[in-house]
Amino acid sequence: MNRKPARWMCTLDERILEYLEEEGWSTPKLISQRMKFNASRGRVEERCEMLAQVGLIVPIYEGSEMYELTGDGRDYLVGGVDVELRPRPSPDAIRG
């Protein structure tokens, strides 16, 4: 597996994607509680929104904080998607 992350991505993004692959779906609150390292709910929520902007995860329904992997998210985890080739997500577009 040779993943192709974008320069804007961080280790937390990888762990969120892996967690969603394992669990099927989750919320930022549950992810932050169950992850093996310290990440606040706000930080996980911010990263989820960034990952959603590039199509690696998606809310289960409009306006939801429950996320699941997309097909592209699964493909990324096995090295089939180069996220650097996608438009960079905008931190300004994150819900406030």
C-alpha positions in Angstrom: 0.0 0.0 0.0 1.6 3.2 -1.2 -0.7 6.1 -0.2 -0.5 9.4 -2.0 -1.4 12.1 0.5 -1.5 15.8 -0.3 0.9 18.3 1.4 -2.0 19.8 3.5 -2.8 16.4 5.0 -1.6 15.3 8.5 -1.3 12.1 10.4 -4.7 12.7 12.0 -6.3 12.5 8.5 -4.9 9.1 7.9 -6.1 7.9 11.3 -9.6 9.2 10.7 -9.8 7.5 7.3 -8.5 4.2 8.8 -11.0 4.5 11.7 -13.9 5.0 9.3 -12.8 2.1 7.2 -12.9 -0.1 10.3 -16.0 1.2 11.9 -18.2 2.0 8.9 -19.3 5.4 10.1 -18.7 7.7 13.1 -18.9 11.2 14.5 -16.0 13.5 15.3 -16.9 13.2 19.0 -16.7 9.4 18.9 -13.5 9.4 16.9 -11.8 11.8 19.3 -12.8 9.7 22.2 -11.7 6.4 20.7 -8.5 7.3 18.9 -5.2 6.1 20.4 -3.7 9.6 20.5 -4.9 13.0 21.8 -7.1 14.9 19.3 -9.9 17.2 20.5 -13.4 16.9 19.1 -13.0 20.3 17.4 -9.7 19.2 15.7 -11.3 16.0 14.5 -14.3 17.8 13.2 -12.1 20.3 11.3 -10.2 17.5 9.7 -13.4 15.6 8.8 -14.7 18.7 7.1 -11.4 19.1 5.1 -11.5 15.4 4.1 -15.2 15.8 3.0 -14.3 18.8 0.8 -11.9 16.6 -1.2 -14.4 13.7 -1.4 -12.7 11.1 0.8 -15.5 11.0 3.4 -19.1 12.3 3.3 -21.8 13.0 5.8 -24.3 10.2 6.0 -27.0 12.8 5.3 -27.0 16.6 4.6 -25.9 18.6 7.6 -25.0 15.5 9.6 -21.9 15.1 11.8 -21.9 11.4 11.1 -19.3 10.5 8.4 -18.5 7.5 6.3 -15.8 6.8 3.7 -16.5 7.3 0.0 -15.3 5.0 -2.7 -12.5 7.5 -3.3 -11.6 7.3 0.5 -11.3 3.5 0.3 -9.3 3.8 -2.9 -7.0 6.3 -1.2 -6.3 3.9 1.6 -5.0 1.3 -0.8 -3.0 3.8 -2.8 -5.4 4.3 -5.7 -6.1 8.0 -5.3 -3.5 10.8 -5.4 -5.1 13.5 -3.2 -2.4 16.1 -4.2 -4.1 16.2 -7.6 -7.4 17.3 -6.1 -8.3 21.0 -5.4 -6.9 22.0 -1.9 -9.8 22.3 0.6 -10.5 25.7 2.0 -10.3 26.2 5.8 -12.7 29.2 5.2 -15.4 26.8 4.1 -15.4 24.9 7.5 -18.6 25.4 9.5 -18.1 27.8 12.3 
